[in-house]
Amino acid sequence: MEYRQLGASGLQVPVLSFGTATFGGSNEFFKAWGSTQAEEAKRLIDICMEAGVNLFDTADIYSDGLAEEVLGKAIAGHNRDKLLISTKATFTFGDAPNNQGSSRHHLLKQIEGSLKRLGTDYIDIYHMHGFDGNTPVEETLRTLDDLVQSGKVRYIAASNFSGWHLMKSEAVSEKYGWNRYVAHQVYYSLTNREYEWELMPLGIDKKIGAIVWSPLAGGRLGGKFSRTKDWPDSGRVIGGGSPVPESAVEKEHLFKITDALEAVAEETGKTVPQVAINWLLQRPTVSSIIIGARTEEQLKQNLEAVGWNLTTEQVKKLDAASEIPPIYPYWHQRQNLTLNPPPVFY
């Protein structure tokens, strides 16, 4: 397994990490993702560890905390020092008015709950699951800095922030000398490349590593969806369990991408999802890609996405198929590349 430095931190993370949103299945939404329980989860964790995948991602809201509980039971037999655990807070957890957001009140409560459910005394990477526009950025970052100082958190990270959210947070941390976000957990896939417009350049400039969620576009690049195949009538995407909404992926655009993926898969002898994940591994700022699996076979297949690289021509073929018209001001900036050198990721 290849390891990469996580942003500007000294932490080395595997290029593939394992997501546990399929653990628990306590409500209808997460049941559509999966309902893996402790015994099966332990086997999946064992397979990951054998392959060198030692970073496990979860969140307090996944199955209302049950995913953290299942993960905690599944890792109980492993040496904690060899594991990296990532979890998140911010979104609503409970009915009380203060059971949401990134306030000091909510974060201090949620970190204690996550530690208890996971059966550990520290979190390696603690993400703000989304940007809280109601809480002062200073309050959030001071609280996170306190958690690092206390030893309950090793590194802090953001998730699903816009460019200005992340840049404002960086400026506040720098102003007060507090711990800064070293990673940004983001949605990025061949079907949706908006991450490249603003967040990737920011990540390059500020040395913020990307941890990619849903690299297969919520299941659409898993090999079942194609111009040459009958559209599935069941499964996570059809059943509404995909984290990527239907409106985010236009059908013809998807087919252009799967056409290219199938061609490259045939050339390489790899599967469509393996090619889609490998393409992401060659993009700037990407530190780790979160893979999920409901079965051992799915997990083993996804692990085969590493250890090889697409050729330059194959990457160009996928780039061309997945290109989308940029929104303003990015189309204007591209028109004036003669005045400004192209960004390093073009």
Number of C-alpha atoms within 10 A of each C-alpha: 14 13 15 15 16 25 23 15 15 10 16 14 21 21 23 29 27 24 20 27 25 22 30 26 21 16 12 12 17 21 18 18 26 23 21 23 19 19 11 17 26 21 15 22 23 18 16 21 15 11 14 18 23 21 24 23 24 23 25 24 20 23 23 18 20 22 30 29 22 22 26 22 18 21 20 13 10 13 8 13 6 9 15 19 21 21 25 26 24 22 19 16 18 11 8 8 9 14 18 19 24 29 22 17 15 20 22 15 13 20 22 14 15 24 19 15 19 26 16 14 14 22 24 20 23 28 25 26 23 19 20 18 10 9 13 11 20 16 14 21 24 18 19 28 20 16 22 20 13 11 13 19 21 17 24 24 25 26 24 16 19 14 17 12 16 21 16 13 21 19 12 17 19 12 9 11 11 19 22 22 28 23 28 28 25 22 23 22 22 23 25 19 15 18 16 17 17 13 22 24 19 17 24 17 10 15 18 28 27 30 27 24 23 22 27 23 24 20 20 21 26 19 16 15 17 22 14 9 9 9 11 11 8 9 14 18 20 14 12 16 19 20 16 18 12 13 7 10 14 10 13 11 15 21 19 18 24 30 17 19 27 18 15 23 20 12 11 15 9 16 19 24 25 21 27 25 25 21 21 18 21 12 13 17 25 27 26 27 26 21 22 23 21 18 14 16 11 13 18 15 14 20 22 17 21 16 9 9 15 17 12 8 10 20 18 12 16 22 17 13 20 20 16 13 8 14 10 8 9 13 12 11 14 15 10 12 11 9 9 10 9 12 11 9 12 7
